[in-house]
Every structure is written in C-alpha cells, then in structure tokens.
Amino acid sequence: MQNNKTIAVCTLGCKVNQYDTDAVLTQFREAGYSVVDFDQKADVYLINTCTVTNVGDRKSRQMIRRARRINPDGKVVVMGCLAQASPEEVIQIEGVSLVVGTHQRSELLELVESLPDGTSEPISTVVDDIFAVDEFEELPVSTFEGRTRATLKIQDGCNQFCSYCRVPFARGKPRSRRIESVVEQAAQIAAQGYPEIVLTGVHLGAYGLDLEPKLHLSDVVEALTEVEGLTRIRISSIDPHEITPRLLELVAAEEKVCRHLHIPLQSGCDTVLERMRRRYTTAEYRRIVEEAREQISDLAITTDIIVGFPGETDAEFAETMQFVEEMAFSRLHVFRYSRRTGTPAARFPNQIPATVKEERSHSLISLGEKLAEQFHQAYVGKKLEVLVEQVEGGHGVGLTDNYIRVEFASASDSLVGKTVQILGKKASPKGIFGRLV
C-alpha cells in the first residue's frame, strides 16, 4: 500500500522501548507511511518516552515540544513509560494529539488514523490500568532499520519494586511471550539476514514464570540455538539470583550464545543494596560471577551502578569502589541516583547533594575505564571474531561475541553484517584497534 503520509519517531530509554518503536513502525509502514528524520516535517510524530530518571522525563518533554515546533499541524503521539506512569503530565504539554501508555500499541495505527485533522482536536488518551494486564502484547517487527543486531522482546513488566524505581508502575506485572512466538519471530529475523539477536525484556530473568507450564530464560535460549541462519544470541540483562546452572551451561557450551552477561549490581555495599530492596548480597553476587567465569572462558561481565543513593556514606561508596575493582568488570554503566516521585527512596532521609553524586560518578567512571582497558589488553595479539556493524571511509567497527568493540582499517562496505577475523593490535578503554586478517 502506498500513500503520501509520513511519520517521524524518537525513542528514549532502553532496548525494550526500541523494540516497541520498531513494532509500531511496522504497522505504519504496512499502511504505506514513509519514515522520515525527526527534524523533518511529518504528518505524525511518535515519541516513545522513558521515565527511569528525571533526565528521561525531561528529554521526553523536550522532544514533544520539538515536534510541535517543527510542524504545528502534525499529529503528536506520545507513548511509553512516561505516558503510562504520568499521563496527566503529558496531557498538559501543548500540541499533544494522542497519549498511549505501554499497552494497546497494536491499535496505535487505527487510533492515529481516527484523529481529526487540524490542530484544535481534543487530546485522545488510551492509558489502561497496567496492573490489570495479564497477557504479553504480541507486537511483531518486520524490520530493524540500520542495525546488524536485532532486538527481540520476549518479556514485559516487573514486580521487583526496588525502592528507587518507577518501572513497575509504567510496565505492570511480569508477562512472557509464548516460546513458539519467540522462535517464530527469531526465524523471521534470521531469514532477513540479521546474524545476531539480543534477547530483551523489562525483567528478563522473570521470563516464563507466568506461563503454564512454567519456563525459564534458559528454555528460550536453548530453543533459539536451533534457529537456522542465526549465528549469535545475546542476553541483554539478568539479575544475579536469576542466573541458573543451566543458563551458564548454555553460554559455556553453545557456540551461538554470546559469552557476555550483563548482571546489574547497582551497589557494591550490602547496606545500600538492602535500602535499594535488591534481592541479593555482594557475597551472592560474587559467587555467581566466580561460577560463571570458572565455566565460561573469555566471559565478559558488564554491569550497572547507581551512585549517590540516599544515605550513601563515603565509606559505603568506598565499599562499592573496592567491590567493582575486585569483580574486574569489562564495562560499567554508571548512573547518578534520580529522585522519583512515588518511590520509597524519594522519601528517604539524607538525600545526597548533586555535587557529591557528580564526584562519585567521575570516580567510578574512571575506575570503569581502567578495568575496561585491562580487559581489552588481554586480547592484543590475538585473533578476534568480529561481527561488522558499520563501515565508513574504509574504517570498520564491530563487536566480538564477548562485547568488545573493535575498530579496523581497510574495510569494505560489503563486510557489514559479516563476521571477520581481526588481529588485536592496540587496547584502549573503548575497545581494540586491529588489523583485518
């Protein structure tokens, strides 16, 4: 189908949001819409919002206002986590045409098409009680434009209720995609020529616990190893207490499963973890990491850390610094604690000043860079299997299965999407520079 209508999109936040955007774009493409850059004039502007931090909220509002400035006559559609958690806030922003939360995305095209033309139409709001939603919303994706890795969402929702987090209020309770549907979509992705799939979810480690009979993430991973044409399966993020012996066996034994585990830590101090309502101790975290490294050669372990959590003393932060160094992570994602209205932590005493958060963030980022360079240094002089993601001006960039970013010269555009051998020549905190073998 062809029409002359255009849609521009902006996605904020995580891989789950990116998948949801790709799924919605599939609907619009099939209806004949052309996708244009967000800074261009479009008939429809779709902003998929994030509410994990105050920065996510602010960027979401900025992009809504930008769309309105670019084309005052365009339809501005706001979906995602901020829209779900705070629809009344989104409604107040001038120019918004439609607000949809984190459910009923399958009806988005129909909802947009039903909006009257012109700028004076009333705002339409479709935001369900997300805690009343029991079924995973099937949102198939036809294309993952501009990427060699395809994200495959297999789970939604979270019931962890960490004391700092709004996500359960934006995403509802855990819901899992049927394993048959996961395999079917993975086969379609592989048939399109995507060699790598990244499994993602809001709380990925909870996959299958709501199904009958119950399943585990390892069941999905094992099923996907049989998909023809798929060469890499990457697990996006999983909490330490949800890493089972079977999952470690699969990462160790199956060539297709990437030797990379992203295991959120959030703090390396037990008293802070307790205040955060995380469900593990540093001792339990250490045990899982040691078991994983013992079984899986060349394993990369990446993590998330929050600095400046309410009440975090200098001594507690020092414990985190020491623990992070001992764990020798290959990459750190450092976040400054963001006070979120409606969460228990927002009411905790001893909120940390912004200047202290900034100092601690810089210290931890510096440590992370040192650890990353140490990890990368071990691969200098070795041959690396690299999936090429882009080539510009004869300069190639790609990833190893254990999540090392590799750059190399003398690359041809024809290598994009292919796996090549690179000899590691020089290490840095960002990755490795090498030579095409």
N, C-alpha and C positions, 0 to 999 in steps of 0.2 A: 504494500500500500504506500502511496506517495501523497504527501500534502506539503504545503509550504510553511508549516509551523516549525518553530524552533524551541529548544529547551536548553538552558544553561544550568549547571549544577555546581554546588560547593559542598564538599564533605569534610566535616570536622571530626576529630577523635580517632577511634580505633579501627581495626580491620573489620570488626563486625559492622560498623557503620558503612565502611566502604562496600562491603558485600550488599548491604541493604540498598545502597545507592545504585549499584550495578543492576540489582534485581528490578528496581523501579524503572531504570533507564531501558531495560529490556522491554517493558510494557510500551513505553513511549516510542521506541524505535520500531516496534512491530506495528504501531499505529501510524507510522510514517513521519514522525518528528525527526528533525535533524538536531544533533547535539552541537552546540557552539560554545566557545570560550565564555567564561562567566563575565568578562569585561565587555562582551559584545551585547548589542541589543537583541533581546529574545522575547518570545511570546510568553514563556514560562520560566521562572527562576525557582529552582529547588534547592533549599538549604537544609542539609541533614545535620542537625545540631548535636552538640556534646555538652554535658553538664557535670563532668567529673571534677572540674576545677572552676574557679572564678574566671580564669583565663578563657576556658571553653565557653562559658556563658557570654563573656564579653565579645569574643570573636564571632559567636553566633549572631549576636545583636548587630555587630558591625556589618556582617555580610548581608543581613536582611535589609539594612538601610542602604547599603551599596546597590543592591538590586533595584531598589526603589528609585535611586538617583539615575541609574543607567537608563531605565525605561519606566517612567511613571505609569505607562499604560499596560505594562506587563503584569501577569499574574504571579504573585509571590507566594510560594508554597513552602511551609515550614514543617519539617517532620523530625523525628528522632527524640533523643533523650531529654533535651531542654523542653521541647514541645510537650512531652509526656509528663514530666515532673512539674513544670510550671506553665501550663497553657495560658493562665490568666496574665502572666508576664508577657508572653509572646503576642497575645491579642492586643496589648496596649501599643505595640510598635506600629507606627503609621505605614500603611501600604500593604500589610499582610492580607492575603486573599483567603488562604486556607491553612488550617492547623491540623496536622495529623500526628499522633504520637508514635508509639513503637509497635502498633498493631494496625490491622486493616490496610497495610501497604499494598496488598494485592488489588485493592479497589481504587488506588490513587488516580490512575488514568481516568476512570469513569467520574471520579469526584471533580477532577480538574476540568474535564470536558463539560460538566454540568454547571460550572461557574458562569454567570453572565458576563458579557464583555463590558468594558468600561471600568472606570476607577471608583465608582460610587457604590459598588455592590457590598452587601454586608459580609462580614467575615464568616466563613464556614468553619466549624470546629468539629473534628471527629477524633475524640480522645476517650477511649474506653477506660473502665476500671481495670488496670493492667493485672491486678491480683486475681481477677475473675477469669483470666485467660488460662486455659489448661492445655491447649494444643499448640505445638510448634507450627508457626505460619510458614507454609511452603512457598518460597519465593525463588523460583529457578532463575538462573542467569545465563544469557546466551553468549555474551562477550565480556572479556576483561580487557578493555582497550588499553594498549600501550604497555602491557606488562607481560613478562615471560612466566611469572608465577601467578597462579590463580588462587584466590581465596575461596574456601568452601566452608560456609557456615553450617554447623551441624547442631548447635545448641543455642538456646537463648534463656535469659533470666538468671537470677541468683538469689539464694536465701541465706547468704553468709552474714549479712548485716554487720559488716565491720563498722566500728564506731565513727569512722570518718567519711563514709561512702554513701552517696545518693543512688547508686546504680540499681539496687533492688526496687526503689520507688519509680525508677524510669523503665525498668525491664521486666518486673514481675517475678513470679516463681520459675524455677528451672523447668524447661521444656526441651525435649530432644527430638531430633529429626529421625524418622524411621531409617534403619540401616539400609533397606532396599533403595530408598530415595537417595541416600548419600552415595551409594555405589553407582546408581544410575547417573546422577549428575557428574560424578568423577569420570565416568566413562565418556560422557559428552565433552567434558573439558579436555580430556586426553586426546579425543578424536579431533579437536580443534587445533591440536599441536602444542598445547601447554605441557611442558615436561614436568613442572613442579606444582603441587597443590599444598597450600597452607591451611591446615585444619584450624578453624577458629570458632569461638563461642564466647558468650559473656562470662560463663563459669564452665570452661571446657571440661574440667575434671569431674563435673557432675553429670556428664553425658551418660544417658541410659538408665539412670536411677529411677526415672519416672515412667519408663517403658515396662511393658509386660510381655514376656519375662524381662527382668532387669538385665541391662548390658553395661559394659564399661568401655571407656575410650579405647582400650586395647583391642576390643572386638572390631571396632571400626577400622583401626589401623591395619589389623590382620586382613580384613576383607579387602581393603584398598590395595594391598600388595599384589592382589590377583588381577588388578585392572590393567589391561593391555595398553601399552603406549605411555603409561605413567612411569617416570623414572625417579621422581623424588616425592616423598611425603614428609612434610614438616609440621611439627606440633607447635602451635603458636604460644601457649602459656598454660601452665598447670601447677597448681599448688602442691607443696612438698608431700603432704599427707595423702595425696591422691595418686601418687606415682607408685604403681603396683609392681611386684616382681615380674609379672607377665609383660608389662609395658617395657620394662628395662630389657627383658629378653628379646623383644621385637626390635628395639633400637640397636641392640648388640648384634643380632643375627641376620636381620633383613637388610639387604643392600639398598633397597629403595627408601628405607626410613632414615631420615637425616639424623646425624649424630650431634644433635643440638637440642637442649632442653632449656626453655625459659621458665625459671622457677622463681616467682615473686618472693622476695624476702621481706621488704618494707622496713624492717629494723633488725639490727644485729644485737639488740638488747631485750632480754626476756620481759623486763618490767614494762617496756614500751609496747612490746607485742601483746601483752596482756591488756593494756589500756586500749590498744587498737582492736581488740577482740579477734585477733588472728588465732587460728586453731592449731598452732604448733609452737614448739620451743626452738631455741637455737640448737640445742642438742639433737633434737629430732631432725632438724634441717641438715645439720652436719652429717648425720648418719645416712640420710638419703643421698646426699652428694657423694659421700665416700663410696657407698654401694654402687652408685651409677658409674663413677669413674673406674672402679675396680672391674666392672663388667664390660665397659664400652671404651675402646681405645680412641684417642683423639677427640674425646667428647668436649663440646663447648657448652658451658653453662653461663647463661646470661640472667640478669635479674633486675627487679625494680626496687628502689629505696625511696622512702619518704623522709625528708629531714624537717626538723622543727615541729614535730608533733607536740601538741600541748603537754607541758610539763617536762619535756625532754631536757635533762640537765647536761652540762658539759661532760660529766662522767658517763652518762648514758650514750651520748653521741660518740665518745671515745671508744666505748664498747662496740658500737656499730662499725667504726673505722677499723678496729682490730679484727673483728669477725669477717668483714669484707676482704681484708687482706689475706686472712687465713684461707678463705674459700677460693681465692685466686680466680675470680670470675673473668670471663673473656670480654664481657661488655656490661656496663652499668647504665640503667636509665634512672636518673636522679630527679625527683620531684620535690618541690617545696610544699609543705602542708598547706592546703587550701581550706579555709573555714567554710563549711557548707551548712547553710541554714536547714534546720530539721534533723541534723545528725547529732548523736550524743556528744561527739567530740567538740562540736561548736560551743557547747555549754561548759566544757571542762575549764577549770581554773588554770592559771599560769600559761596563757597563750604566748607563744614565742614571738618576739619582735621581728619585723621583716629583715632588719639588718643582720640579725643572728642567723636567720634562715639562709640568707644570701651567703654569708661566710661559710656556713656548714656545707651548703651546696657546692661552692667552689672547691672546698677541701675534698669532698667526696668525688667530684668530677675529676680532679687532679689524680686522685688515687686510682680511679677507674681507668684513666688514660695510661697510667703506669702499668697496671695489670694487663690491659689490652695489648700494649706493646710487648710485654713479656710473653704473652700467649702467642702472638704473631711471630715473634723471634724464633720460636721453636720450629717454624716451617720454612725458614730461609734455607736454601739449598735443597729443598725437597720439591718433588713434582706434585702439583695440586690439580684436582679435577674441578674445573670452574664452569658453571652454567653462565654463559654470556648474556647479560641483560641489556646492554646498550653499547653502541659504538658511535663515537663522534670524532671526526677528523682523524681517523685511523687509530684512535685510542679506545681500548675496550675496558669494560667494567663488568664484573660478575661476582657470584658468590660460590664458595665451596659448600658442601653439604653441612659442614660444621660452622657455618655462618661467618666465614672470613671474607671480607670484601677485598677483591683482587683487581688491581689495575695492570694493564699491559699495553705495549705499543704494537704497531704493525698489525692492527686488527682490521678485518674486512666486515662490511655490513652483513655479509652472508652468514657470519658467525652468530648473530643474535638468535637466541633460543637453542643454541647448540652447546654441548659440553666439550671443552677443550682442555688440554694439559698445559699448565703454566709452571715454569720453574721459578720458585720464590727467590728473589734477589735482595730485597730490602724490606725491613719491617718498620711500621710506624703505629701510633695508637689507632689510626683509622683502618689499617689493614696491611696488605702486602703489595709491593710492586714487583712484577715478574716479567719473564720472557716467554713468549709463545714457543712451545716445544714442537 
